[in-house]
Amino acid sequence: MSPWAFDDIPDQTGRTVIVTGANTGIGFETARMLAVRGAKVVLACRNLSKGERALKRIVDERPSRVPALEALDLADLDSIAAFADRFTTTHDRLDLLINNAGVMLPPLSRTRQGFELQFGTNHLGHVALTQRLMPLVLRTPHARIVIVSSLAHHGGHIAFDDLNWNDRPYNALKAYQQSKLANLLFALELQRRLAAYGSDVLVTAAHPGWTKSELQRHLRPHERFMASFLNPILQLSTFEGALNTMRAATDPNAPPGSYWGPGRFFGHKGPPVRARINERAQNEETAKRLWGETEKLIGLQFDLPSRP
């Protein structure tokens, strides 16, 4: 069987899509591919000036549907609420939500509501966004939610006694790993709850392997030194990295709760295949506890309505 590639992406005509962090990197490539394939794409971006440049690049390819650009700062729960209100007011369906945006290895920083930036953006922000858009997702036949995680989840642990690094010395790598493990715990728990509810909404996840990205801008000097050796060997282009997200988002045979990533060099390179999920991400008790703690932090109940 030949490797899964761009030509395997089904026609997306008629589908309405949100891609968070679509102004750069794999988010941009994901939005571009979906637009080229006919989807009505909303680029949800924190930086609108970068978003406008990304939008122009996609429009220059003359897709059948001109994408839209909307402001969304996942490090601000108020911005998330405002985005969701605008979207649900102006759209009657949401076929595909791609929770792609993220931050990696910054110095200790806080979201507007005081959460550690990586956990607050990568996990809490996307959970809040998904919760506010869920009624629209549930009304859309055969909708799909994709959550972009990372190989870093294998090193992650959920520190329930200090999720936001208030009481211990900050470690940016461990904070990133925690946020990416949280992504997969949420994805799998959301799929379980949707299945129990009786919904046909599909939740999948993906990771981009070792992909060229602006996320490396926060690397420390010794990490940059190591990356200078590894990048030429392992690094995928953003186009190649985005194919993993695209398979999770569009493969009609993708199973519920499936996780997709590069199939070679221990998940760092190659075409998208089913990827290994760490056993900690599959722990249902941890997932339920994280679900509850997340609801408390974001101030939103994520209970699905009564069974249809």
KOLTOR-849420 format. One record per residue (C-alpha): residue in one letter; y, x, z. Coordinates in steps of 0.2 Angstrom, whole numbers, padded with zeros to 4 digits, always signed. Layout:
N
AYXZ
...
This chain:
308
M+0000+0000+0000
S+0017+0007-0005
P+0030+0010+0009
W+0042-0005+0013
A+0058-0002+0004
F+0075-0010+0000
D+0066-0019-0015
D+0055-0028-0002
I+0070-0037+0006
P+0068-0056+0001
D+0083-0065-0006
Q+0095-0070+0008
T+0104-0083-0002
G+0109-0098+0010
R+0107-0088+0026
T+0121-0085+0038
V+0121-0069+0047
I+0130-0060+0061
V+0129-0041+0063
T+0137-0033+0078
G+0144-0016+0076
A+0145-0018+0057
N+0159-0007+0054
T+0149+0010+0054
G+0132+0018+0053
I+0116+0007+0052
G+0126-0009+0056
F+0137-0006+0041
E+0121-0003+0030
T+0113-0018+0037
A+0127-0029+0033
R+0129-0022+0016
M+0111-0024+0012
L+0111-0042+0018
A+0127-0046+0008
V+0120-0038-0008
R+0104-0049-0006
G+0115-0065-0005
A+0118-0068+0013
K+0134-0075+0021
V+0138-0060+0033
V+0150-0060+0047
L+0154-0042+0052
A+0157-0043+0071
C+0167-0027+0076
R+0177-0020+0090
N+0188-0009+0079
L+0196-0021+0066
S+0204-0007+0056
K+0187+0001+0053
G+0180-0016+0050
E+0193-0019+0037
R+0188-0003+0028
A+0169-0008+0030
L+0173-0025+0023
K+0182-0018+0008
R+0167-0006+0004
I+0155-0021+0004
V+0167-0032-0006
D+0168-0018-0019
E+0150-0021-0023
R+0154-0039-0028
P+0141-0048-0018
S+0139-0067-0022
R+0146-0071-0005
V+0161-0062+0002
P+0158-0057+0020
A+0169-0061+0034
L+0176-0050+0048
E+0178-0055+0066
A+0184-0047+0082
L+0170-0044+0095
D+0171-0032+0109
L+0154-0032+0118
A+0162-0022+0133
D+0172-0038+0137
L+0164-0054+0142
D+0180-0064+0137
S+0180-0057+0120
I+0162-0062+0118
A+0166-0080+0123
A+0181-0081+0111
F+0170-0074+0097
A+0156-0087+0100
D+0169-0101+0102
R+0176-0097+0085
F+0160-0095+0077
T+0152-0111+0083
T+0167-0121+0079
T+0167-0115+0060
H+0149-0114+0057
D+0135-0126+0057
R+0120-0114+0057
L+0115-0096+0062
D+0100-0090+0053
L+0100-0072+0059
L+0109-0063+0073
I+0107-0044+0073
N+0112-0036+0090
N+0115-0019+0083
A+0131-0012+0091
G+0129+0001+0105
V+0136+0016+0113
M+0127+0032+0117
L+0130+0046+0130
P+0148+0043+0134
P+0156+0050+0150
L+0155+0038+0164
S+0165+0023+0158
R+0166+0004+0163
T+0167-0012+0153
R+0182-0023+0156
Q+0172-0032+0170
G+0167-0016+0178
F+0149-0013+0172
E+0143+0004+0167
L+0148+0005+0149
Q+0130+0008+0141
F+0121-0005+0151
G+0136-0017+0149
T+0138-0015+0131
N+0120-0012+0124
H+0112-0025+0136
L+0123-0036+0145
G+0135-0039+0131
H+0122-0043+0118
V+0113-0055+0131
A+0129-0064+0134
L+0132-0066+0115
T+0115-0072+0112
Q+0116-0085+0126
R+0132-0092+0119
L+0125-0093+0101
M+0108-0099+0106
P+0112-0118+0104
L+0117-0115+0086
V+0102-0103+0083
L+0090-0117+0090
R+0097-0130+0077
T+0094-0118+0063
P+0076-0119+0055
H+0067-0103+0055
A+0081-0093+0063
R+0078-0075+0069
I+0086-0063+0082
V+0084-0045+0080
I+0088-0032+0094
V+0091-0014+0090
S+0083-0003+0103
S+0079+0016+0103
L+0065+0028+0105
A+0075+0033+0121
H+0067+0017+0129
H+0051+0027+0132
G+0061+0037+0145
G+0069+0022+0153
H+0068+0015+0170
I+0077-0001+0177
A+0086+0004+0193
F+0087-0013+0201
D+0095-0006+0216
D+0110+0002+0206
L+0110-0005+0188
N+0128+0000+0185
W+0128+0017+0193
N+0139+0013+0207
D+0130+0023+0221
R+0123+0038+0213
P+0128+0053+0202
Y+0130+0047+0184
N+0117+0053+0171
A+0123+0048+0154
L+0105+0050+0146
K+0096+0040+0160
A+0109+0026+0158
Y+0107+0026+0140
Q+0088+0025+0142
Q+0089+0011+0154
S+0100+0001+0142
K+0088+0003+0128
L+0073-0001+0139
A+0083-0017+0144
N+0085-0021+0126
L+0066-0022+0123
L+0063-0031+0140
F+0075-0044+0135
A+0068-0046+0117
L+0050-0049+0123
E+0055-0060+0137
L+0066-0071+0125
Q+0052-0072+0113
R+0040-0078+0127
R+0053-0091+0133
L+0056-0097+0115
A+0037-0099+0112
A+0035-0109+0128
Y+0050-0120+0123
G+0041-0124+0106
S+0054-0116+0095
D+0051-0107+0079
V+0065-0095+0082
L+0058-0077+0080
V+0063-0062+0090
T+0060-0045+0084
A+0066-0027+0088
A+0069-0011+0079
H+0074+0007+0081
P+0082+0018+0068
G+0072+0034+0073
W+0083+0050+0071
T+0097+0043+0060
K+0114+0050+0056
S+0126+0040+0066
E+0143+0041+0075
L+0133+0038+0091
Q+0131+0057+0092
R+0150+0060+0094
H+0147+0060+0113
L+0134+0074+0113
R+0138+0088+0125
P+0140+0106+0118
H+0122+0111+0121
E+0116+0094+0114
R+0126+0097+0099
F+0118+0114+0097
M+0101+0107+0098
A+0106+0093+0086
S+0112+0106+0073
F+0094+0113+0071
L+0085+0096+0072
N+0097+0086+0061
P+0092+0094+0044
I+0074+0092+0048
L+0073+0075+0056
Q+0088+0065+0052
L+0087+0050+0041
S+0102+0043+0031
T+0110+0027+0038
F+0103+0018+0023
E+0085+0024+0028
G+0088+0020+0046
A+0094+0003+0042
L+0078-0001+0033
N+0070-0003+0050
T+0082-0016+0056
M+0080-0025+0039
R+0062-0026+0040
A+0063-0033+0057
A+0076-0045+0051
T+0068-0051+0034
D+0050-0047+0033
P+0042-0064+0032
N+0026-0057+0039
A+0034-0049+0055
P+0025-0056+0070
P+0034-0063+0085
G+0040-0049+0097
S+0036-0035+0084
Y+0045-0019+0085
W+0049-0008+0070
G+0053+0010+0067
P+0050+0025+0056
G+0032+0029+0054
R+0032+0048+0053
F+0036+0063+0064
F+0032+0053+0080
G+0044+0039+0075
H+0058+0050+0070
K+0057+0049+0051
G+0049+0039+0037
P+0048+0021+0031
P+0048+0006+0043
V+0031+0002+0051
R+0026-0007+0068
A+0032+0005+0082
R+0024+0008+0099
I+0032-0002+0114
N+0032+0007+0130
E+0021-0002+0143
R+0036-0003+0155
A+0045-0014+0141
Q+0030-0025+0141
N+0030-0028+0160
E+0033-0047+0162
E+0038-0046+0180
T+0051-0033+0177
A+0057-0043+0162
K+0059-0059+0173
R+0068-0049+0186
L+0080-0041+0174
W+0083-0059+0166
G+0088-0065+0183
E+0099-0050+0187
T+0107-0051+0170
E+0112-0069+0173
K+0120-0065+0189
L+0130-0051+0182
I+0136-0060+0166
G+0139-0077+0175
L+0129-0087+0163
Q+0112-0096+0164
F+0101-0093+0150
D+0089-0108+0153
L+0083-0116+0137
P+0086-0135+0136
S+0071-0147+0139
R+0057-0145+0127
P+0060-0154+0110
